[in-house]
Amino acid sequence: MNPGLLRLILAQVCLHAAMTGTRLAAPLLALRDGYSPAAVGMLLALFALTQVFLALPAGRFADRHGLRRPLGIAVAAATSGAALAAAWPVFPVLCLAALLTGGATGIAVIALQRHVGRAATNPTELKQVFSWLAIAPAAANFVGPFATGLLIDHAGPVPGDLVGFRVAFGLLALLPIACWLLARGTAELPLSRPAAGAPKPRAWDLLGQPMFRRLLFVNWLQSASWDVHTFVLPLLGHERGLSASMIGTILGAFAVAAAGIRLVLPLVASRFSERGVIAAANVVTALVFAVYPLMGSALGMGACSVVLGIALGAVQPMVMSMLHQITPHARHGEALGLRVMTLNASSVAMPMLFGAAGAFIGVAGVFWVVGGVVALGTRSVFGLRVPRSEATH
């Protein structure tokens, strides 16, 4: 791994951790203040809402301006959101913090993924660089919740005190600034421009490509699995009396496993096809969701979290590699934006749906229904193909 890519990975860890830490602290504070699971589901949905509307403009903006300008906007939004939550830790401000930190993460991810994808020169290198870059959100899913949970439990006079929440939000507000310091020296790549006189491209034209639609659907299956785990685990842990630090540790185990598999993937990228990795991940995810609700202890939940992290962690680099091979070079940012918009539109609705479903069929039912959908969707994975003409970058 070259030093420039390492700096970008660390930069994304810092910014993404601000969002994942807020995503743990905000619902726990809402539950502490007596808000219902449905309200918590709505709060969690807001982390994705901004990305639904900003993803396409952010992708086009990245295509026009490169990396640094979008990243600067993301840093300002994430810092503002966490700082507001530290200053006024009430439910409406928590909702605003969710919108700002979630939107910032989406903007940064599109810009970073576009940058490293355009720097790769062949399919194997694409899988390698996206495997390395994908370590960042996995590491942030550990750093953010783990540090936040510890601060909530230990920074105040008593565990779960409001002071602990404020200290946690304050630390999270500093992380995006570190992101900017790490990434600001990155050299911009030459921008690709559409051919002169060519009709103005529309994002929806990309959906006319059958393989792009199939790839989005397959990616949605994994995204929904990630969402249900992120949403249901705090509820499950709260019901069973687990502390904030224990819930954060279980989420952290998921993140460590996801990061671990992404450390391995670059070393074996040439040995496995994208389609094979995604299909195996679907099967494992369905099996884990079948047994997760049956685990009555933190240890059992942690074991399921680790296995699920390995399965889901392997998917994103493969999806990103295929996406860059099947979409036009000058429209990578737009394609990434459409992907982010589609997945986050789902993420807006899914937590509210999970909250409502959990009230009727229970936490176990939510796990089993989502696992069944993932299992049925495995058939779509086998239809994924990279056209020969697009097999090189």
C-alpha positions as a Markdown table, in Angstrom:
| # | Residue | x | y | z |
|---|---|---|---|---|
| 1 | Met | 0.0 | 0.0 | 0.0 |
| 2 | Asn | 1.4 | 3.4 | -1.0 |
| 3 | Pro | 1.6 | 6.2 | 1.6 |
| 4 | Gly | -1.0 | 8.3 | -0.3 |
| 5 | Leu | -3.6 | 5.6 | -0.1 |
| 6 | Leu | -2.8 | 5.0 | 3.6 |
| 7 | Arg | -3.4 | 8.7 | 4.3 |
| 8 | Leu | -6.8 | 8.6 | 2.5 |
| 9 | Ile | -7.8 | 5.5 | 4.5 |
| 10 | Leu | -6.9 | 7.2 | 7.8 |
| 11 | Ala | -8.8 | 10.3 | 6.7 |
| 12 | Gln | -11.9 | 8.3 | 5.9 |
| 13 | Val | -11.6 | 6.5 | 9.3 |
| 14 | Cys | -11.7 | 9.8 | 11.1 |
| 15 | Leu | -14.7 | 11.3 | 9.3 |
| 16 | His | -16.6 | 8.0 | 9.2 |
| 17 | Ala | -16.0 | 7.4 | 12.9 |
| 18 | Ala | -17.7 | 10.7 | 13.6 |
| 19 | Met | -20.9 | 9.4 | 12.0 |
| 20 | Thr | -20.7 | 5.9 | 13.5 |
| 21 | Gly | -20.1 | 7.2 | 17.0 |
| 22 | Thr | -23.0 | 9.6 | 16.6 |
| 23 | Arg | -25.1 | 6.8 | 15.3 |
| 24 | Leu | -24.5 | 4.9 | 18.6 |
| 25 | Ala | -24.7 | 7.8 | 21.0 |
| 26 | Ala | -27.8 | 9.4 | 19.5 |
| 27 | Pro | -30.2 | 6.4 | 19.8 |
| 28 | Leu | -28.9 | 5.5 | 23.2 |
| 29 | Leu | -29.5 | 9.0 | 24.5 |
| 30 | Ala | -33.0 | 8.9 | 22.9 |
| 31 | Leu | -33.7 | 5.6 | 24.7 |
| 32 | Arg | -32.4 | 7.0 | 27.9 |
| 33 | Asp | -34.7 | 10.0 | 27.6 |
| 34 | Gly | -37.7 | 7.7 | 27.1 |
| 35 | Tyr | -38.2 | 7.8 | 23.4 |
| 36 | Ser | -39.8 | 4.7 | 21.7 |
| 37 | Pro | -38.1 | 2.2 | 19.4 |
| 38 | Ala | -40.2 | 3.8 | 16.5 |
| 39 | Ala | -38.7 | 7.2 | 17.3 |
| 40 | Val | -35.2 | 5.7 | 17.5 |
| 41 | Gly | -35.8 | 4.0 | 14.1 |
| 42 | Met | -36.8 | 7.4 | 12.7 |
| 43 | Leu | -33.6 | 9.0 | 14.2 |
| 44 | Leu | -31.4 | 6.3 | 12.6 |
| 45 | Ala | -33.1 | 6.7 | 9.3 |
| 46 | Leu | -32.0 | 10.4 | 9.2 |
| 47 | Phe | -28.4 | 9.3 | 9.0 |
| 48 | Ala | -29.2 | 8.2 | 5.5 |
| 49 | Leu | -31.8 | 10.8 | 4.5 |
| 50 | Thr | -29.4 | 13.5 | 3.4 |
| 51 | Gln | -27.4 | 11.1 | 1.3 |
| 52 | Val | -30.6 | 10.3 | -0.7 |
| 53 | Phe | -30.8 | 13.9 | -1.9 |
| 54 | Leu | -27.1 | 14.7 | -2.0 |
| 55 | Ala | -25.6 | 11.6 | -3.6 |
| 56 | Leu | -26.2 | 12.4 | -7.2 |
| 57 | Pro | -25.2 | 16.1 | -7.0 |
| 58 | Ala | -22.2 | 15.0 | -4.9 |
| 59 | Gly | -21.2 | 12.5 | -7.6 |
| 60 | Arg | -21.5 | 15.1 | -10.3 |
| 61 | Phe | -19.6 | 17.6 | -8.2 |
| 62 | Ala | -16.8 | 15.1 | -7.7 |
| 63 | Asp | -16.7 | 14.4 | -11.5 |
| 64 | Arg | -16.2 | 18.2 | -12.1 |
| 65 | His | -13.9 | 19.1 | -9.2 |
| 66 | Gly | -12.1 | 16.0 | -8.0 |
| 67 | Leu | -11.4 | 15.1 | -4.4 |
| 68 | Arg | -10.5 | 18.1 | -2.1 |
| 69 | Arg | -13.5 | 20.4 | -2.6 |
| 70 | Pro | -16.1 | 17.7 | -1.8 |
| 71 | Leu | -14.0 | 16.5 | 1.1 |
| 72 | Gly | -13.8 | 20.0 | 2.6 |
| 73 | Ile | -17.6 | 20.3 | 2.5 |
| 74 | Ala | -18.0 | 16.9 | 4.2 |
| 75 | Val | -15.6 | 17.9 | 7.0 |
| 76 | Ala | -17.4 | 21.1 | 7.8 |
| 77 | Ala | -20.8 | 19.3 | 7.9 |
| 78 | Ala | -19.6 | 16.4 | 10.1 |
| 79 | Thr | -17.9 | 18.7 | 12.6 |
| 80 | Ser | -20.9 | 21.0 | 12.8 |
| 81 | Gly | -23.3 | 18.1 | 13.4 |
| 82 | Ala | -21.4 | 16.5 | 16.3 |
| 83 | Ala | -20.6 | 19.8 | 17.9 |
| 84 | Leu | -24.3 | 20.8 | 17.9 |
| 85 | Ala | -25.1 | 17.5 | 19.6 |
| 86 | Ala | -22.5 | 18.2 | 22.3 |
| 87 | Ala | -23.8 | 21.7 | 22.9 |
| 88 | Trp | -27.6 | 20.8 | 22.9 |
| 89 | Pro | -28.1 | 17.1 | 23.4 |
| 90 | Val | -31.9 | 17.1 | 22.8 |
| 91 | Phe | -33.9 | 15.0 | 20.4 |
| 92 | Pro | -34.4 | 17.6 | 17.6 |
| 93 | Val | -30.7 | 18.5 | 17.6 |
| 94 | Leu | -29.8 | 14.8 | 17.6 |
| 95 | Cys | -31.9 | 14.5 | 14.4 |
| 96 | Leu | -30.0 | 17.5 | 12.9 |
| 97 | Ala | -26.7 | 15.9 | 13.9 |
| 98 | Ala | -27.8 | 12.7 | 12.2 |
| 99 | Leu | -28.6 | 14.5 | 9.0 |
| 100 | Leu | -25.3 | 16.4 | 8.9 |
| 101 | Thr | -22.9 | 13.6 | 9.9 |
| 102 | Gly | -24.7 | 11.1 | 7.6 |
| 103 | Gly | -24.7 | 13.5 | 4.6 |
| 104 | Ala | -21.0 | 14.3 | 5.2 |
| 105 | Thr | -20.1 | 10.6 | 5.1 |
| 106 | Gly | -21.9 | 10.1 | 1.8 |
| 107 | Ile | -20.1 | 13.0 | 0.2 |
| 108 | Ala | -16.7 | 11.9 | 1.4 |
| 109 | Val | -17.2 | 8.3 | 0.4 |
| 110 | Ile | -18.2 | 9.2 | -3.2 |
| 111 | Ala | -15.2 | 11.5 | -3.6 |
| 112 | Leu | -12.7 | 9.0 | -2.1 |
| 113 | Gln | -14.0 | 6.0 | -4.0 |
| 114 | Arg | -14.0 | 7.9 | -7.3 |
| 115 | His | -10.4 | 9.0 | -6.7 |
| 116 | Val | -8.9 | 5.6 | -5.9 |
| 117 | Gly | -10.9 | 3.8 | -8.6 |
| 118 | Arg | -9.6 | 6.2 | -11.3 |
| 119 | Ala | -6.1 | 5.7 | -10.0 |
| 120 | Ala | -6.3 | 1.9 | -10.6 |
| 121 | Thr | -5.1 | 0.4 | -13.9 |
| 122 | Asn | -6.7 | -3.1 | -14.1 |
| 123 | Pro | -9.4 | -5.3 | -12.5 |
| 124 | Thr | -7.1 | -7.0 | -10.0 |
| 125 | Glu | -5.8 | -3.6 | -8.9 |
| 126 | Leu | -9.4 | -2.3 | -8.6 |
| 127 | Lys | -10.2 | -5.2 | -6.2 |
| 128 | Gln | -7.0 | -4.5 | -4.2 |
| 129 | Val | -7.4 | -0.7 | -3.8 |
| 130 | Phe | -11.1 | -1.0 | -2.9 |
| 131 | Ser | -10.3 | -3.7 | -0.4 |
| 132 | Trp | -7.8 | -1.4 | 1.2 |
| 133 | Leu | -10.1 | 1.6 | 1.1 |
| 134 | Ala | -13.0 | -0.5 | 2.5 |
| 135 | Ile | -11.0 | -1.0 | 5.6 |
| 136 | Ala | -11.7 | 2.6 | 6.5 |
| 137 | Pro | -15.5 | 2.3 | 7.2 |
| 138 | Ala | -14.9 | -1.1 | 8.9 |
| 139 | Ala | -12.3 | 0.4 | 11.2 |
| 140 | Ala | -14.5 | 3.5 | 11.8 |
| 141 | Asn | -17.4 | 1.1 | 12.8 |
| 142 | Phe | -15.0 | -0.1 | 15.5 |
| 143 | Val | -13.4 | 3.2 | 16.6 |
| 144 | Gly | -16.5 | 5.3 | 16.6 |
| 145 | Pro | -18.9 | 3.0 | 18.6 |
| 146 | Phe | -16.2 | 1.6 | 20.9 |
| 147 | Ala | -14.7 | 5.0 | 21.9 |
| 148 | Thr | -18.2 | 6.5 | 22.2 |
| 149 | Gly | -19.5 | 3.7 | 24.4 |
| 150 | Leu | -16.5 | 4.0 | 26.7 |
| 151 | Leu | -16.9 | 7.8 | 27.0 |
| 152 | Ile | -20.7 | 7.5 | 27.7 |
| 153 | Asp | -20.0 | 5.0 | 30.5 |
| 154 | His | -16.9 | 6.6 | 32.0 |
| 155 | Ala | -16.5 | 10.3 | 31.2 |
| 156 | Gly | -19.4 | 11.4 | 33.4 |
| 157 | Pro | -20.0 | 11.1 | 37.1 |
| 158 | Val | -22.0 | 8.0 | 36.6 |
| 159 | Pro | -22.4 | 5.6 | 33.6 |
| 160 | Gly | -24.8 | 6.9 | 31.1 |
| 161 | Asp | -24.8 | 10.5 | 32.5 |
| 162 | Leu | -25.5 | 13.4 | 30.2 |
| 163 | Val | -22.0 | 14.6 | 30.7 |
| 164 | Gly | -20.6 | 11.4 | 29.2 |
| 165 | Phe | -22.8 | 11.9 | 26.1 |
| 166 | Arg | -21.6 | 15.5 | 25.8 |
| 167 | Val | -17.9 | 14.5 | 26.1 |
| 168 | Ala | -18.5 | 11.7 | 23.5 |
| 169 | Phe | -20.1 | 14.1 | 21.0 |
| 170 | Gly | -17.3 | 16.7 | 21.6 |
| 171 | Leu | -14.6 | 14.1 | 20.7 |
| 172 | Leu | -16.5 | 13.1 | 17.6 |
| 173 | Ala | -16.6 | 16.7 | 16.5 |
| 174 | Leu | -12.8 | 16.8 | 16.4 |
| 175 | Leu | -12.4 | 13.7 | 14.2 |
| 176 | Pro | -13.4 | 15.3 | 10.9 |
| 177 | Ile | -10.7 | 18.0 | 11.4 |
| 178 | Ala | -8.1 | 15.2 | 11.5 |
| 179 | Cys | -9.6 | 13.9 | 8.3 |
| 180 | Trp | -8.9 | 17.2 | 6.5 |
| 181 | Leu | -5.3 | 17.4 | 7.9 |
| 182 | Leu | -4.6 | 13.9 | 6.5 |
| 183 | Ala | -6.2 | 14.3 | 3.0 |
| 184 | Arg | -5.5 | 17.9 | 2.1 |
| 185 | Gly | -2.1 | 17.2 | 0.5 |
| 186 | Thr | -3.5 | 14.5 | -1.9 |
| 187 | Ala | -2.7 | 15.3 | -5.5 |
| 188 | Glu | -5.7 | 15.6 | -7.8 |
| 189 | Leu | -6.0 | 13.3 | -10.8 |
| 190 | Pro | -6.8 | 14.7 | -14.3 |
| 191 | Leu | -10.5 | 15.2 | -14.8 |
| 192 | Ser | -12.4 | 13.2 | -17.5 |
| 193 | Arg | -14.7 | 15.3 | -19.7 |
| 194 | Pro | -17.5 | 14.1 | -21.9 |
| 195 | Ala | -16.8 | 14.3 | -25.6 |
| 196 | Ala | -17.5 | 17.7 | -27.2 |
| 197 | Gly | -21.0 | 17.9 | -28.7 |
| 198 | Ala | -22.2 | 14.7 | -26.8 |
| 199 | Pro | -25.7 | 14.9 | -25.3 |
| 200 | Lys | -25.8 | 15.7 | -21.7 |
| 201 | Pro | -25.8 | 12.4 | -19.8 |
| 202 | Arg | -28.6 | 11.6 | -17.3 |
| 203 | Ala | -28.0 | 9.5 | -14.2 |
| 204 | Trp | -31.1 | 7.4 | -15.0 |
| 205 | Asp | -29.4 | 6.2 | -18.3 |
| 206 | Leu | -27.2 | 4.1 | -16.1 |
| 207 | Leu | -30.2 | 2.3 | -14.8 |
| 208 | Gly | -30.9 | 1.3 | -18.4 |
| 209 | Gln | -27.9 | -1.1 | -18.2 |
| 210 | Pro | -29.2 | -4.5 | -16.9 |
| 211 | Met | -25.9 | -5.4 | -15.2 |
| 212 | Phe | -25.8 | -2.1 | -13.3 |
| 213 | Arg | -29.4 | -2.7 | -12.1 |
| 214 | Arg | -28.5 | -6.2 | -11.0 |
| 215 | Leu | -25.4 | -5.0 | -9.2 |
| 216 | Leu | -27.5 | -2.4 | -7.3 |
| 217 | Phe | -30.0 | -5.0 | -6.2 |
| 218 | Val | -27.3 | -7.4 | -5.0 |
| 219 | Asn | -25.6 | -4.5 | -3.1 |
| 220 | Trp | -29.0 | -3.6 | -1.6 |
| 221 | Leu | -29.3 | -7.0 | -0.1 |
| 222 | Gln | -26.0 | -6.6 | 1.8 |
| 223 | Ser | -26.8 | -3.0 | 2.7 |
| 224 | Ala | -30.2 | -4.1 | 4.2 |
| 225 | Ser | -28.4 | -6.8 | 6.2 |
| 226 | Trp | -25.9 | -4.2 | 7.6 |
| 227 | Asp | -28.8 | -1.9 | 8.4 |
| 228 | Val | -30.8 | -4.5 | 10.3 |
| 229 | His | -27.7 | -5.4 | 12.4 |
| 230 | Thr | -26.9 | -1.8 | 13.2 |
| 231 | Phe | -30.5 | -1.0 | 14.2 |
| 232 | Val | -31.6 | -4.2 | 16.0 |
| 233 | Leu | -28.4 | -4.9 | 18.0 |
| 234 | Pro | -28.8 | -1.8 | 20.2 |
| 235 | Leu | -32.4 | -2.6 | 20.8 |
| 236 | Leu | -31.6 | -6.3 | 21.6 |
| 237 | Gly | -28.7 | -5.2 | 23.9 |
| 238 | His | -30.9 | -2.6 | 25.6 |
| 239 | Glu | -33.7 | -5.2 | 26.2 |
| 240 | Arg | -31.2 | -7.6 | 27.8 |
| 241 | Gly | -29.6 | -5.0 | 30.0 |
| 242 | Leu | -26.2 | -4.8 | 28.3 |
| 243 | Ser | -24.3 | -1.6 | 29.0 |
| 244 | Ala | -23.4 | 1.0 | 26.3 |
| 245 | Ser | -19.8 | -0.1 | 26.3 |
| 246 | Met | -20.8 | -3.8 | 25.8 |
| 247 | Ile | -23.1 | -2.9 | 23.0 |
| 248 | Gly | -20.3 | -0.8 | 21.5 |
| 249 | Thr | -17.9 | -3.7 | 21.9 |
| 250 | Ile | -20.2 | -6.1 | 20.0 |
| 251 | Leu | -20.6 | -3.6 | 17.2 |
| 252 | Gly | -16.9 | -3.1 | 17.4 |
| 253 | Ala | -16.3 | -6.9 | 17.0 |
| 254 | Phe | -18.4 | -6.7 | 13.8 |
| 255 | Ala | -16.2 | -3.9 | 12.6 |
| 256 | Val | -12.9 | -5.6 | 13.4 |
| 257 | Ala | -14.1 | -8.7 | 11.5 |
| 258 | Ala | -15.1 | -6.6 | 8.5 |
| 259 | Ala | -11.8 | -4.8 | 8.6 |
| 260 | Gly | -9.9 | -8.1 | 9.0 |
| 261 | Ile | -11.4 | -9.7 | 5.9 |
| 262 | Arg | -10.6 | -6.5 | 4.0 |
| 263 | Leu | -7.0 | -6.8 | 5.0 |
| 264 | Val | -6.9 | -10.3 | 3.5 |
| 265 | Leu | -8.7 | -9.5 | 0.3 |
| 266 | Pro | -5.9 | -7.5 | -1.4 |
| 267 | Leu | -3.6 | -10.5 | -0.9 |
| 268 | Val | -5.9 | -12.9 | -2.6 |
| 269 | Ala | -7.7 | -10.6 | -5.0 |
| 270 | Ser | -6.5 | -12.4 | -8.1 |
| 271 | Arg | -7.7 | -15.8 | -6.9 |
| 272 | Phe | -11.4 | -15.1 | -6.4 |
| 273 | Ser | -14.0 | -13.6 | -8.7 |
| 274 | Glu | -16.2 | -10.8 | -7.5 |
| 275 | Arg | -19.3 | -12.9 | -8.1 |
| 276 | Gly | -18.0 | -15.8 | -6.1 |
| 277 | Val | -17.2 | -13.7 | -3.1 |
| 278 | Ile | -20.6 | -12.0 | -3.1 |
| 279 | Ala | -22.5 | -15.3 | -3.5 |
| 280 | Ala | -20.6 | -16.8 | -0.5 |
| 281 | Ala | -21.3 | -13.7 | 1.6 |
| 282 | Asn | -25.1 | -14.0 | 0.8 |
| 283 | Val | -25.2 | -17.6 | 2.0 |
| 284 | Val | -23.3 | -16.9 | 5.3 |
| 285 | Thr | -25.4 | -13.8 | 6.0 |
| 286 | Ala | -28.6 | -15.8 | 5.7 |
| 287 | Leu | -27.3 | -18.5 | 8.0 |
| 288 | Val | -26.1 | -16.0 | 10.7 |
| 289 | Phe | -29.4 | -14.2 | 10.7 |
| 290 | Ala | -31.2 | -17.5 | 11.3 |
| 291 | Val | -29.2 | -18.2 | 14.6 |
| 292 | Tyr | -28.5 | -14.6 | 15.8 |
| 293 | Pro | -31.8 | -14.2 | 17.8 |
| 294 | Leu | -31.2 | -17.5 | 19.5 |
| 295 | Met | -28.1 | -16.3 | 21.2 |
| 296 | Gly | -28.9 | -15.4 | 24.8 |
| 297 | Ser | -25.5 | -14.1 | 25.9 |
| 298 | Ala | -23.2 | -11.2 | 24.9 |
| 299 | Leu | -20.6 | -13.8 | 23.9 |
| 300 | Gly | -22.9 | -15.6 | 21.5 |
| 301 | Met | -24.1 | -12.3 | 20.1 |
| 302 | Gly | -20.4 | -11.3 | 19.7 |
| 303 | Ala | -19.6 | -14.5 | 17.8 |
| 304 | Cys | -22.5 | -13.9 | 15.4 |
| 305 | Ser | -21.3 | -10.3 | 15.0 |
| 306 | Val | -17.8 | -11.5 | 14.0 |
| 307 | Val | -19.1 | -14.0 | 11.4 |
| 308 | Leu | -21.5 | -11.5 | 10.0 |
| 309 | Gly | -18.7 | -8.9 | 9.8 |
| 310 | Ile | -16.5 | -11.3 | 7.8 |
| 311 | Ala | -19.3 | -12.0 | 5.3 |
| 312 | Leu | -20.6 | -8.4 | 4.8 |
| 313 | Gly | -17.1 | -6.9 | 4.9 |
| 314 | Ala | -16.0 | -8.9 | 1.9 |
| 315 | Val | -18.8 | -7.6 | -0.3 |
| 316 | Gln | -18.2 | -3.9 | -0.8 |
| 317 | Pro | -14.7 | -4.1 | -2.5 |
| 318 | Met | -16.2 | -6.6 | -5.0 |
| 319 | Val | -19.2 | -4.4 | -5.8 |
| 320 | Met | -17.0 | -1.4 | -6.2 |
| 321 | Ser | -14.6 | -3.2 | -8.5 |
| 322 | Met | -17.5 | -4.4 | -10.7 |
| 323 | Leu | -19.2 | -0.9 | -10.7 |
| 324 | His | -16.0 | 0.7 | -12.1 |
| 325 | Gln | -15.7 | -1.9 | -14.8 |
| 326 | Ile | -19.3 | -1.6 | -16.1 |
| 327 | Thr | -19.8 | 2.2 | -16.0 |
| 328 | Pro | -18.2 | 4.9 | -18.2 |
| 329 | His | -14.9 | 6.3 | -17.0 |
| 330 | Ala | -16.1 | 9.9 | -17.1 |
| 331 | Arg | -19.2 | 9.1 | -15.1 |
| 332 | His | -17.8 | 7.1 | -12.2 |
| 333 | Gly | -18.8 | 9.8 | -9.7 |
| 334 | Glu | -22.3 | 9.9 | -11.0 |
| 335 | Ala | -22.6 | 6.1 | -10.9 |
| 336 | Leu | -21.2 | 6.1 | -7.3 |
| 337 | Gly | -23.7 | 8.8 | -6.4 |
| 338 | Leu | -26.6 | 6.8 | -7.9 |
| 339 | Arg | -25.5 | 3.8 | -5.9 |
| 340 | Val | -25.3 | 5.8 | -2.6 |
| 341 | Met | -28.7 | 7.4 | -3.3 |
| 342 | Thr | -30.3 | 4.0 | -3.9 |
| 343 | Leu | -28.9 | 2.3 | -0.9 |
| 344 | Asn | -29.6 | 5.2 | 1.4 |
| 345 | Ala | -33.1 | 5.6 | 0.2 |
| 346 | Ser | -33.5 | 2.1 | 1.5 |
| 347 | Ser | -31.7 | 2.9 | 4.7 |
| 348 | Val | -34.1 | 5.8 | 5.4 |
| 349 | Ala | -37.1 | 3.4 | 5.1 |
| 350 | Met | -35.6 | 0.3 | 6.6 |
| 351 | Pro | -35.0 | 1.4 | 10.2 |
| 352 | Met | -38.5 | 2.7 | 10.5 |
| 353 | Leu | -39.8 | -0.6 | 8.9 |
| 354 | Phe | -37.6 | -2.6 | 11.3 |
| 355 | Gly | -38.9 | -0.6 | 14.3 |
| 356 | Ala | -42.5 | -1.1 | 13.2 |
| 357 | Ala | -41.9 | -4.8 | 12.4 |
| 358 | Gly | -40.1 | -5.4 | 15.7 |
| 359 | Ala | -43.2 | -4.2 | 17.6 |
| 360 | Phe | -45.4 | -6.8 | 15.8 |
| 361 | Ile | -43.1 | -9.8 | 15.2 |
| 362 | Gly | -40.3 | -9.1 | 17.7 |
| 363 | Val | -36.5 | -8.8 | 17.1 |
| 364 | Ala | -36.1 | -12.4 | 16.1 |
| 365 | Gly | -38.8 | -12.1 | 13.4 |
| 366 | Val | -36.9 | -9.1 | 11.9 |
| 367 | Phe | -33.7 | -11.2 | 11.7 |
| 368 | Trp | -35.4 | -14.2 | 10.2 |
| 369 | Val | -37.4 | -12.2 | 7.6 |
| 370 | Val | -34.3 | -10.3 | 6.4 |
| 371 | Gly | -32.3 | -13.5 | 6.3 |
| 372 | Gly | -34.9 | -15.1 | 4.2 |
| 373 | Val | -34.9 | -12.3 | 1.7 |
| 374 | Val | -31.1 | -12.4 | 1.5 |
| 375 | Ala | -31.2 | -16.2 | 0.9 |
| 376 | Leu | -33.7 | -15.8 | -1.9 |
| 377 | Gly | -31.7 | -13.0 | -3.5 |
| 378 | Thr | -28.6 | -15.2 | -3.9 |
| 379 | Arg | -29.9 | -16.3 | -7.3 |
| 380 | Ser | -29.4 | -12.8 | -8.6 |
| 381 | Val | -25.7 | -12.9 | -7.8 |
| 382 | Phe | -25.1 | -15.7 | -10.3 |
| 383 | Gly | -26.3 | -13.4 | -13.1 |
| 384 | Leu | -23.6 | -10.8 | -12.6 |
| 385 | Arg | -21.1 | -10.5 | -15.5 |
| 386 | Val | -18.4 | -8.1 | -16.5 |
| 387 | Pro | -18.5 | -7.6 | -20.3 |
| 388 | Arg | -15.2 | -8.5 | -21.9 |
| 389 | Ser | -14.9 | -5.1 | -23.4 |
| 390 | Glu | -14.9 | -3.6 | -19.9 |
| 391 | Ala | -12.6 | -6.1 | -18.3 |
| 392 | Thr | -9.8 | -3.7 | -18.2 |
| 393 | His | -9.8 | -0.3 | -16.6 |
